[in-house]
């Protein structure tokens, strides 16, 4: 069986859904995600052949989330979705507040919400096309060097959640994005919590 492009929207949706479910049947993935059973079957066969998932009775389980995310990263790099990197005069917390209602915190900015002891010097967020224009226009008033903002376009549909009053990518998408930014090691707590895997 040939390789599959993990970054195609439907394929990505299926794989992300499987990672989120952890244990699943092909029918449950198809029903929950609203995708055809044939598409789910194609992805399942590939993952099974490559030993990224395992099968016991009617159920499949994630066997190697790290390898799955590495495969996604072979077809998708966060740098390709980067709209702008800009320095601002806003403190990091003020910049996060500024983005409220305008973007979805992602990468290490989402990770920091799940694991408060992790701290980085940047703020990362997905923004839609209209919000992008508004954010960039407003940021013109805040030029400086107190914090750095990385704005990303939504190259694939983003599932977000509210966490402590902030809109962020959920745990599986956060781990995927970090893997696609060559930072999977930073998500080791998520790999342990979500899939009981240790990053190698």
For each residue, the residues with C-beta under 8 A, 3 or more apart:
1: 45 46 49
2:
3: 46
4: 8 11 42 43 46
5: 8 11 75
6: 11 12 15 68 71 72 74 75 76
7: 11 12 72 75 76 155 156
8: 4 5 11 12
9: 12 13 156 157
10: 13 14 35 39
11: 4 5 6 7 8 14 15 39 43
12: 6 7 8 9 15 16 72 76 156
13: 9 10 16 17 33 35 156 157
14: 10 11 17 18 29 33 35 39 40 43
15: 6 11 12 18 19 43 47 68 72
16: 12 13 19 20 159 172 173 176
17: 13 14 20 21 24 29 32 33
18: 14 15 21 24 29 43 47 53 60 62
19: 15 16 22 62 65 68 69 172 175 176 194 195
20: 16 17 170 172
21: 17 18 24 28 29 32
22: 19 61 62 194 195
23: 59 60 61 62
24: 17 18 21 28 29 59 60 61
25: 28 29 58 59 60
26: 29 30 37 40 41 44 60
27: 30 31 37
28: 21 24 25 31 32
29: 14 17 18 21 24 25 26 32 33 35 40 44
30: 26 27 33 34 35 36 37 39 40
31: 27 28 34
32: 17 21 28 29
33: 13 14 17 29 30 40
34: 30 31
35: 10 13 14 29 30 39 40
36: 30 39 40
37: 26 27 30 40 41
38: 41 42
39: 10 11 14 30 35 36 42 43
40: 14 26 29 30 33 35 36 37 43 44
41: 26 37 38 44 45
42: 4 38 39 45 46
43: 4 11 14 15 18 39 40 46 47
44: 26 29 40 41 47 48 53 60
45: 1 41 42 48 49
46: 1 3 4 42 43 49 50
47: 15 18 43 44 50 52 53 60 68
48: 44 45 51 52 53 54 55 60
49: 1 45 46
50: 46 47 67
51: 48 54 63 64
52: 47 48 62 63 64 67 68 71
53: 18 44 47 48 60 61 62 63
54: 48 51 60 61 63
55: 48 59 60 61
56: 59 61
57:
58: 25
59: 23 24 25 55 56
60: 18 23 24 25 26 44 47 48 53 54 55
61: 22 23 24 53 54 55 56
62: 18 19 22 23 52 53 65 68 195
63: 51 52 53 54
64: 51 52 67 68 197
65: 19 62 68 69 175 191 194 195 197
66: 69 70 179 184 191 197 199 200
67: 50 52 64 70 71
68: 6 15 19 47 52 62 64 65 71 72
69: 19 65 66 72 73 175 176 179 180 184
70: 66 67 73 74 179 184
71: 6 52 67 68 74 75
72: 6 7 12 15 68 69 75 76 176 179 180
73: 69 70 76 77 179 180 182 184
74: 6 70 71
75: 5 6 7 71 72
76: 6 7 12 72 73 80 155 156 180
77: 73 80 81 180 181
78: 81 82 107 152 177 180 181
79: 82 181
80: 76 77 155
81: 77 78 152 153 154 155
82: 78 79 85 150 151 152
83: 127 132 151 152 153
84: 136 149 150 151
85: 82 148 149 150 151
86: 136 139 148 149 151
87: 143 144 145 146 147 148 149
88: 95 139 142 143 144 146 147 148 149
89: 142 143 144 145 146
90: 94 95 98 142 144 146 147
91: 94 95 146 147
92: 95 96 121 123 146 147
93: 96 97
94: 90 91 97 98
95: 88 90 91 92 98 99 123 147 149
96: 92 93 99 100 105 109 123 166
97: 93 94 100
98: 90 94 95 102 138 142
99: 95 96 102 103 105 123 125 135
100: 96 97 166 167
101: 167
102: 98 99 125 127 131 134 135
103: 99 125 126 127 131 135 151 167
104: 125 126 127 158 160 167 168 169
105: 96 99 109 110 113 123 124 125 166 167 168 169
106: 109 110 124 125 126 152 158 168 169 173 174 177
107: 78 110 111 124 150 174 177 178 181 183
108: 111 112 118 120 122 124 178 183 186
109: 96 105 106 112 113 120 122 123 124 125 168
110: 105 106 107 113 114 124 168 169 173 174 177
111: 107 108 114 115 118 174 178 186 187 190
112: 108 109 115 116 118 119 120
113: 105 109 110 116 163 164 166 168
114: 110 111 163 171 174 189 190
115: 111 112 118 189
116: 112 113
117:
118: 108 111 112 115 186 189
119: 112
120: 108 109 112
121: 92 147 148
122: 108 109 147 148 149 150
123: 92 95 96 99 105 109 147 148 149 150
124: 105 106 107 108 109 110 149 150 152
125: 99 102 103 104 105 106 109 149 150 151 152
126: 103 104 106 152 153 154 158 169
127: 83 102 103 104 131 132 135 151 152 153 154
128: 131 132 154
129: 132 133 153
130: 133 134
131: 102 103 127 128 134 135
132: 83 127 128 129 135 136 151 153
133: 129 130 136 137
134: 102 130 131 137 138
135: 99 102 103 127 131 132 138 139 151
136: 84 86 132 133 139 140 151
137: 133 134 140
138: 98 134 135 141 142
139: 86 88 135 136 142 143 149
140: 136 137 143
141: 138
142: 88 89 90 98 138 139
143: 87 88 89 139 140
144: 87 88 89 90
145: 87 89
146: 87 88 89 90 91 92
147: 87 88 90 91 92 95 121 122 123
148: 85 86 87 88 121 122 123
149: 84 85 86 87 88 95 122 123 124 125 139
150: 82 84 85 107 122 123 124 125
151: 82 83 84 85 86 103 125 127 132 135 136
152: 78 81 82 83 106 124 125 126 127 155
153: 81 83 126 127 129 132
154: 81 126 127 128 157 158
155: 7 76 80 81 152
156: 7 9 12 13 76
157: 9 13 154
158: 104 106 126 154 169 173
159: 16 169 170 173
160: 104 167 168 169 170
161: 167 168 169 170
162: 165 166 167 168
163: 113 114 166 168
164: 113
165: 162
166: 96 100 105 113 162 163
167: 100 101 103 104 105 160 161 162
168: 104 105 106 109 110 113 160 161 162 163 174
169: 104 105 106 110 126 158 159 160 161 173 174 177
170: 20 159 160 161 173 174
171: 114 174 175 190 193 194
172: 16 19 20 175 176 194
173: 16 106 110 158 159 169 170 176 177
174: 106 107 110 111 114 168 169 170 171 177 178 187 190
175: 19 65 69 171 172 178 179 184 187 190 191 194
176: 16 19 69 72 172 173 179 180
177: 78 106 107 110 169 173 174 180 181
178: 107 108 111 174 175 181 183 184 186 187
179: 66 69 70 72 73 175 176 182 183 184 187
180: 69 72 73 76 77 78 176 177
181: 77 78 79 107 177 178
182: 73 179
183: 107 108 178 179 186 187
184: 66 69 70 73 175 178 179 187 191 199
185: 188 199
186: 108 111 118 178 183
187: 111 174 175 178 179 183 184 190 191 199
188: 185 191 192 198 199
189: 114 115 118 192 193
190: 111 114 171 174 175 187 193 194
191: 65 66 175 184 187 188 194 195 197 198 199
192: 188 189 195 196 197 198
193: 171 189 190
194: 19 22 65 171 172 175 190 191
195: 19 22 62 65 191 192
196: 192
197: 64 65 66 191 192
198: 188 191 192
199: 66 184 185 187 188 191
200: 66
